[in-house]
């Protein structure tokens, strides 16, 4: 497949958690994995950083980030229950 443009402007594709990227085919993600990053981790090093739907990938947060989000959401639930009592 065609590589990601190799220019000073776009040497890598850096995705934030929740961001989506669409390439020409699903195989492109594997071929270009060393140039696709989520939170500083390349897809070539950790294939679990992206989920796929067709030829579109969605960046997922690292497990530690998911844990923090879960704890924050649980804390809000407890606070809300106390306020409603």
Buried (B, 14 or more C-beta within 10 A) or exposed (E): EEEBEEEEEEEEBBBEBEEEBEBEEEEBBEBBBEBBBBBEBBBBEEEEBBEEEEBBBBBBBBEEEEEEEEEEEEEEEEEEEEEEE
